[in-house]
Amino acid sequence: MVSFTSILTAGLLATTALAVPHNMHMHRDLHKMQKRTSTKRGAAYNDVSTVTTLAETGTISWAYNWVFTTDTGLPSGVEYVPMLWGTSFFSGWLSAIETILSSGSDYIMGFNEPDMASQADMTPSEAAGYYMQYITPFSGSAKLISPAVTSSSTDGQGLSWFEEFMTDCSSCNITGLAVHWYGDSVDDLKTFVEDAVSTASNYGLEEVWVTEFALNADISGVADQSTTAEFVTEAVAWLDAQSGVTRYSYFMCADNYLLTDGALNSVGSAYTSTSI
């Protein structure tokens, strides 16, 4: 759901963070980081400073920012997961990913919503060719997550796009399926994620990542904190209980979403306080 303009902004923020020594962040809260209640829960962010607020609760184990700039401003104990967003980011990828993997990242995420014209915008066959060229060569150094598809039920989008992609990418060494979900209820989320887990199983994939999820009403910011906090509480508890779901991240770690004026709001508290 993140636009190309937002990705460029994220890249600038991440590049700025490179100037900050990593060991100056969050050591006072290391004992909290060692008491995570969920190894699944992540932070999808543009501004790295917002992740600190979530990480202080000890419930966040990983994070990503839709790009592949090594983000040394992340709190200690939070794994950075790089993403190759789309064709506009191929330049510099091969050298950058080598550095990121040597810094300790264990996964690579594929393209962002290639099934949508407004996002990475690729046909399944195009995506398979690019995936094989730019991501598969690193299968010996990291686990490879599929392009993140939407929850659209339109033919040629969502899971049907993914199935076509896997026909052309059966030898891409993919280990997990990434999906996004936007809808109107927890029941809708459950139905889609169960379909995604079943689809992943059909291709022998080990895990499903829900790397963006939120209510439709909250895409541009949380509309009603009480309603959303209730949704998040139930959704996170259910996701934690699903063995087929190994990682997830709410959209998103930012003001007017999980935060208000840089502090956890009721939605952020719901996201970080529900334990498995």
N, C-alpha and C positions, 0 to 999 in steps of 0.2 A: 504493500500500500504506500510505501515511502516513495516520493517522486524523485526524478533525476536531479532537480534543483536541491532537494533536501539532502541527497547523497553528496553533492558537491560541497554543501555547507558542512556536512558531517566530516568530509575529508579535511576541510580547513581546520575544523575544531580538533580533529585527531592529530593533524600535523602540529598545531600549536602545543598540544599535550606532549609531543616528543621532547620539548625543551625542559620538561619537568622531571627531575630525578625520581625514579620509581620508589626508592627507599625513603622518600620524604612523606609518603602517603600511608596512612592507616595502620602503622605499626602498633599504635596504642589500642587498636581494636582487634588485633590478631587473635586473641583468646576467644572473641565472639565468633570470628570466622571459622574457628575450629569446632563450633557447635551448630553447624548447619542442620536445619530440620529437613531439607530437601536438596538432593544433589541434582534434581531436575530443573529447579527454578532459575531463570536467567533474567537479564536486563537488556532490553532493546533500547538503544540510546543514540542521541546525536551529540549531547554534551557530556563528556566523561565525568565531570564533577557531580552530575546527578546520580551516578552509580554509587558513589560513596554513601549517600543517604540510605539507599537500600541495603548496601553491604554491611552497614553498621548493625543491622538486625541479625546478621549471621545466617541469613536464609538464601543468599544468592551465591551460586557456584560458578556461573559463567556469564559472559556478556558479548554482544556484538553491536556494530554500528553501521551495518550495510556496506562496509568498505573493507579494505585490507591494509590499512595503515596501522602499524604496530602501536598500540595505545598504552604507553608506559605510565599514564596517569591512572590506570585502573587500580583499585585497592588490592593489596596483597591477598592472594588466595582466590581471586576471581580470574578464571581462565578466559582469555580473549580468543574468540573464534572468528577467523577471517571469512569474508564472502567475496566472491567474484560477481558483482552485481549484474553486469551485462557487457555488451560489446564495447561500450564507451570506456571501459576500464581495463581493456586488454593490455594497453601499453603500461609497462612497468610491473605487470603482474608476476612474471616468472622470477624476477630477481627479488621482489618484495616478499613473495610467499616463502622463499628459501629462508630468509631472515626470520620471518614470523614462526615458522616451524622449528627453527633452531632455538627459538626463545621459549618453546614449551607448549605451543598450541598442538592439540591432538586431533583436530578436525578441520575440514574445509567445507564451507557451505557453497552450494551452487547458485545459479542465477535467481534474481528476485522477480517472481511472478512473470515468467516468460510467456505465460498463457494470456497475458493482458497487453493490449496495444499501448496502454498508458504507462507500462512498466518496462521490463526487459524486452518484451515483444519479439519472440522467436517462434518459428515453427518447431515441432518436436524434432524433426530431422536436423534442422540447423543447430538446435541446442545440443543434440547428441554429438554432432561433429565438433562443436566448440568445446564441449565438456571433455571429449576424448583428447583434444589437443592441449587444453590448458589446465585441466584438473586431474585427469586420470594418471598422468605421469608421476603424481605425488602419492599414489596409493600405497607405496611402501613406507611412507613417512607419516601418513595421517589416515584417519578414517574419512571417507568421502560421503557427504550428504547431498542428496539430489537437489535440483532446482526446487525452489519453494513455490508450489502452485496454490492457487486460490481455492476457496470452497465453492466456486461456481459450479452449478449442475448443468450448465449449457454444454452441449456437445462440442468437443474440441477445446474445452477449458477444464480447469480443476483436475480431478483424478483421471478423467478421460484423456486429457493432454498428457498427463504423466504416463499412462499406459502406452500411448503411442511413442512417447519418448523412450521408454524402456525397450520397445521393440527394436529401436535403432541403437540403443546404448546398453545392450545386454552384456557387453564385455568392458563396460566402463569402470568396473570394480566399485560400484556404489554400495554402501553398507546401510544407508538409512534414507527414509523419505521425509522431506520437509513440506509442511503445509501451513497455510494461513486460514483463519476462520473469522468471518464477521457475520453476525446474525442477530437474532432477537431474543434468544432464550438459552438457558443451560441445556435444555433437552435437545435443541438444535445442534449445539456444540457436541454433545455426546454422540448423537447420531452420525455426524460427519466424521468425528475422530474414530469412531468404531469402524466406519467404512474405510478410512485411511489405513488403520491397522490391518484390516483384512486385505486391502490392496497390497500393502507392503509385504505381507506374508505370502501372497501369491507369487512374489518375485524373490522370495527368500531373503528379504531385507531384515536386518536385526533390530531396527528401531524406527520410531516415528518421532519427529520433532515438530511441535506446534510453535513456530517461531514468531508468529503474530496471532493474537486473538483478542477480540473486544466486541462489544455490542455495536450494532450499526449506528446507534444514536451517539456513540462516543468517538467516532472516527476523527472528528475535528476537535476533540476535547470532551471531557466527561460532562454530560448534560445534567445528570442528577446523581450526586455522590451516594446518597442512600441506596438507590436502586442498583447502582453499579457495584457498590461495596458488597451488597447481598449476592449479586451475580458472581463476583470474583471469589468470595468465600466458598460458594458451592462449587464453582468451576475448578479452582485450585485443589480442593480436597479430592474431587473426582479424578483429576489428571494425575495427582500423586498416587492414587490407588490403581492406576492402569499400568500393568507390567509392560505393555507394548509401547507406551509413551515414555521416552527416556529423557527428553528435555522439552521445556516450553518457556515462552516469554510473552508477557502481556504487552499490548501496544498502548502506551509505551512509557519508558522511564523519562518523564519530562513534566514540566509545570503544566497544570490543567489536565493532567492524566493521573499519574500516581503521586504527584507532588503538587503542593501549593506554596508558592514563594520559597521553593527550595527544600521544604520540609514535607514529610509524609502527610498526606491527607487521609481521610477515612478509607479511600480506595487503596492507597499505598499500604496502609496498616493492614487491610484485609489481605492484600497480596503477600505481605511478608510475615504475617503471623499465623497463617494456617499451616499446621505441621502434619506430616504423614503419620 
